[in-house]
């Protein structure tokens, strides 16, 4: 059964999988989260809802050098080096309680600021 979800976090496919599998506990963004609580995890490369996670808070701001010390939490690697060009400060959105659905679900959404999306429809 799929919970009633109105909000999602849109991330690249490989990061979405790491989140719902509990391997990625930080999502790195350029601003603090303006949404907390349980959100859908959306594979933005394939428009699939993979599961849910709780955005529980944030840490930062961090410099790129500082954030790279926590690779085991965000798995950003080379992607982050490009993302943080120009000395931009980064925030670690804290993720907990991931749930992976038994099968991915097709999702329609409207993406907003910092990858937060309004979920419009989920095909069950």
Backbone torsions as a table, in degrees:
resi	resn	phi	psi	omega
1	UNK	NA	137.0	-179.0
2	UNK	-95.9	128.3	177.7
3	UNK	-67.1	157.6	176.7
4	UNK	-71.1	106.1	-178.3
5	UNK	-112.8	131.9	176.9
6	UNK	-111.0	-18.1	-174.3
7	UNK	-129.0	143.6	178.5
8	UNK	-135.6	159.7	174.3
9	UNK	-110.1	116.1	-177.2
10	UNK	-93.7	122.4	179.5
11	UNK	-139.3	161.9	176.7
12	UNK	-60.9	152.5	-173.5
13	UNK	-49.1	-51.1	-175.3
14	UNK	-65.4	-33.9	178.5
15	UNK	-74.2	-37.0	178.2
16	UNK	-60.0	-43.3	179.2
17	UNK	-63.4	-42.5	179.0
18	UNK	-63.3	-35.9	179.5
19	UNK	-65.0	-53.6	-175.1
20	UNK	-70.1	-20.5	176.4
21	UNK	-87.2	-0.4	176.5
22	UNK	80.4	10.3	-178.9
23	UNK	-86.8	-21.0	-176.1
24	UNK	-119.4	111.6	-176.7
25	UNK	-106.9	-3.9	174.5
26	UNK	-126.2	134.6	170.0
27	UNK	-111.0	123.7	-174.2
28	UNK	-93.4	126.6	179.6
29	UNK	-138.1	168.3	-177.5
30	UNK	-87.6	-7.6	177.4
31	UNK	-135.2	158.9	173.9
32	UNK	-66.2	157.2	178.6
33	UNK	-68.1	140.3	175.0
34	UNK	-104.6	5.5	175.9
35	UNK	-131.3	137.3	171.6
36	UNK	-129.5	168.0	-178.3
37	UNK	102.4	-167.8	-175.8
38	UNK	-80.4	128.9	178.4
39	UNK	-131.5	158.0	173.3
40	UNK	-74.7	148.8	175.3
41	UNK	-102.5	113.2	-174.8
42	UNK	-106.6	123.6	171.2
43	UNK	-76.1	100.7	-175.0
44	UNK	-71.1	-16.8	177.7
45	UNK	-76.0	-26.5	-174.0
46	UNK	-126.8	3.4	-178.5
47	UNK	53.9	50.6	179.3
48	UNK	-121.9	139.6	173.9
49	UNK	-92.7	114.1	-174.4
50	UNK	-93.9	-22.1	-177.2
51	UNK	166.7	-154.6	179.4
52	UNK	-133.6	161.7	173.8
53	UNK	-152.5	156.8	176.4
54	UNK	-100.9	124.9	170.1
55	UNK	-86.9	110.1	-171.2
56	UNK	-101.1	-11.6	-179.1
57	UNK	162.0	-160.0	-180.0
58	UNK	-154.4	163.1	174.1
59	UNK	-126.7	154.2	176.2
60	UNK	120.3	-177.0	17.2
61	UNK	-81.3	153.0	178.1
62	UNK	-119.1	151.6	167.2
63	UNK	-80.9	165.9	177.2
64	UNK	-58.8	-44.3	-179.7
65	UNK	-58.3	-42.8	179.7
66	UNK	-65.8	-45.7	-174.9
67	UNK	-68.0	-30.9	-179.2
68	UNK	-65.7	-18.6	176.7
69	UNK	-68.1	-15.8	-175.5
70	UNK	-111.1	34.6	-178.2
71	UNK	-51.8	-36.2	-178.3
72	UNK	-64.9	-18.8	-179.9
73	UNK	-94.7	-31.8	-174.7
74	UNK	-115.8	-22.1	178.0
75	UNK	56.2	32.0	-175.8
76	UNK	-80.8	-34.8	176.9
77	UNK	44.1	-129.1	-177.2
78	UNK	-62.0	-32.9	178.8
79	UNK	-56.2	-43.3	-178.9
80	UNK	-65.7	-35.3	-179.6
81	UNK	-61.2	-37.2	177.3
82	UNK	-76.5	-41.4	-177.8
83	UNK	-61.1	-35.7	-173.6
84	UNK	-100.7	24.6	179.3
85	UNK	-56.4	147.8	175.6
86	UNK	81.9	14.3	176.0
87	UNK	77.3	20.1	179.8
88	UNK	-62.2	139.0	175.4
89	UNK	-78.7	146.8	-175.8
90	UNK	-122.4	150.0	178.9
91	UNK	-118.6	140.2	177.6
92	UNK	-100.3	107.8	174.8
93	UNK	-76.4	125.0	-177.2
94	UNK	-84.6	126.3	-177.3
95	UNK	-115.1	139.0	177.3
96	UNK	-149.8	166.6	177.9
97	UNK	55.5	51.5	178.6
98	UNK	-69.5	145.4	173.8
99	UNK	-130.1	125.7	178.0
100	UNK	-99.8	126.3	177.5
101	UNK	-69.6	152.0	179.9
102	UNK	-63.9	-28.1	172.9
103	UNK	-145.7	143.7	178.3
104	UNK	-64.4	148.1	-179.3
105	UNK	-117.4	138.7	176.8
106	UNK	-67.4	134.2	-176.4
107	UNK	-132.5	143.6	171.6
108	UNK	-111.7	136.2	-175.9
109	UNK	-152.4	162.7	175.5
110	UNK	-117.7	112.4	-175.8
111	UNK	-78.3	138.1	178.1
112	UNK	-116.2	-153.0	-177.3
113	UNK	-64.8	137.6	173.5
114	UNK	58.0	29.5	176.3
115	UNK	79.8	9.4	174.0
116	UNK	-87.0	131.5	-174.8
117	UNK	-123.6	151.2	169.3
118	UNK	-90.0	120.4	178.4
119	UNK	-79.3	123.0	-177.2
120	UNK	-96.2	-37.9	-177.1
121	UNK	-160.8	143.0	175.4
122	UNK	-126.2	126.4	177.4
123	UNK	-85.5	114.8	-178.3
124	UNK	-94.5	NA	NA
